[in-house]
């Protein structure tokens, strides 16, 4: 009976060791990957001697899951035409998306491309898509001379 009592009694050193092992992180718990949720590239192509320009937005992701995204443009001055079009698409890691807007302006314009990750059905195959917890809006701003 006495030997059983010694086995069940824990010393302070053993308790400290167990506590340290419980608090330590393992390799399985660490997030060592640096996946980009979304990568955006905004280009503005202006035709020389003309007020017309084309805005090209390329969006890609490193996530294995697909996301439903809505892309649109904002500017510091009102612009008419297809500048106000909003595109909704399914973004997956194996297929980056490119969106095009044509605009006419005779002054310097500050254009912001906005990409929202949204919840919408019938966009991605079989309606399988994820929505990030931390961020669901991404933007990129450039000036058009």
C-alpha positions in Angstrom: 0.0 0.0 0.0 2.9 2.3 0.9 4.5 1.8 -2.6 1.3 2.6 -4.3 1.0 5.8 -2.3 4.5 6.8 -3.5 3.7 6.2 -7.1 0.5 8.3 -7.0 2.2 11.2 -5.1 3.6 13.8 -7.5 6.6 15.9 -6.6 6.8 19.6 -7.3 9.4 19.0 -10.0 7.2 16.5 -11.8 4.3 19.0 -11.7 6.5 21.8 -13.1 7.7 19.5 -15.9 4.1 18.5 -16.8 3.1 22.2 -16.8 5.9 23.1 -19.1 5.1 20.3 -21.5 1.4 21.4 -21.6 2.3 25.1 -22.3 4.9 24.3 -25.0 3.8 24.4 -28.6 4.4 21.6 -31.0 5.2 21.8 -34.7 1.7 20.7 -35.6 0.3 23.8 -33.8 2.5 26.3 -35.5 1.4 28.0 -38.7 4.7 28.0 -40.6 3.1 28.6 -44.0 2.8 32.2 -45.2 -0.2 31.9 -47.6 -1.4 35.1 -49.2 -5.2 35.4 -48.8 -5.3 37.6 -51.8 -2.8 39.2 -54.2 -3.9 42.2 -56.2 -2.2 44.0 -59.2 -3.7 47.2 -60.5 -2.5 48.6 -63.9 -3.7 51.6 -65.7 -3.1 51.8 -69.4 -3.6 55.2 -71.0 -3.7 55.8 -74.7 -1.3 58.7 -75.7 -3.1 61.8 -76.7 -6.5 60.5 -75.6 -8.8 60.8 -72.6 -9.4 57.1 -72.6 -7.8 54.6 -70.3 -8.1 51.0 -69.4 -7.9 49.8 -65.8 -6.8 46.2 -65.4 -7.1 44.4 -62.0 -5.6 41.0 -61.6 -6.6 39.0 -58.4 -5.1 35.7 -57.2 -5.0 33.7 -54.0 -2.8 31.0 -52.4 -5.7 29.4 -50.6 -6.7 25.9 -51.6 -10.3 26.8 -51.2 -12.3 29.0 -53.5 -13.8 32.3 -52.6 -16.7 34.4 -54.1 -15.4 37.9 -54.8 -17.0 41.1 -55.9 -14.7 43.7 -57.6 -15.4 47.3 -58.3 -13.7 50.7 -58.6 -14.0 53.9 -56.7 -12.6 57.3 -57.6 -12.2 60.8 -56.2 -14.3 62.3 -59.0 -17.5 61.0 -60.6 -16.8 58.9 -63.7 -19.6 57.6 -66.0 -19.8 54.5 -68.1 -18.6 51.0 -67.4 -16.4 52.4 -64.5 -19.4 51.7 -62.3 -19.6 48.0 -63.3 -19.3 45.4 -60.5 -17.9 42.0 -61.3 -18.7 38.9 -59.3 -16.5 35.8 -59.7 -15.2 32.6 -58.1 -11.5 33.0 -57.2 -9.5 29.8 -56.8 -5.7 29.2 -56.4 -5.3 27.7 -59.8 -7.1 30.4 -61.8 -6.3 34.1 -61.2 -8.9 36.5 -62.5 -8.5 39.6 -64.6 -11.1 42.4 -64.7 -11.1 45.3 -67.2 -12.7 48.7 -67.0 -12.6 51.4 -69.7 -12.9 55.0 -68.6 -12.7 58.5 -70.0 -11.3 61.4 -68.1 -9.6 64.7 -68.8 -8.0 65.2 -65.4 -6.0 63.3 -62.8 -8.0 60.6 -61.2 -7.3 58.6 -58.1 -8.7 55.1 -58.6 -9.2 52.5 -55.9 -9.9 48.9 -56.8 -11.9 47.1 -54.1 -12.3 43.4 -53.8 -14.9 42.1 -51.3 -15.1 38.4 -50.3 -18.9 37.8 -50.2 -21.3 35.0 -49.6 -23.3 34.4 -52.7 -24.7 31.2 -54.2 -24.4 29.9 -57.8 -21.0 31.5 -58.4 -18.5 28.8 -57.3 -18.9 25.1 -58.4 -21.2 23.2 -56.1 -21.5 26.4 -54.0 -18.2 25.4 -52.2 -16.5 28.6 -51.1 -14.9 30.0 -47.9 -15.2 33.4 -46.3 -12.1 34.6 -44.3 -12.6 35.5 -40.6 -10.0 38.3 -40.3 -10.5 40.3 -43.5 -13.0 40.3 -46.3 -12.2 43.6 -48.0 -9.0 44.4 -49.9 -8.2 47.5 -51.8 -5.4 49.0 -53.9 -5.1 52.7 -55.0 -3.3 54.3 -58.0 -3.3 57.7 -59.7 -4.2 58.0 -63.4 -2.4 61.0 -64.9 
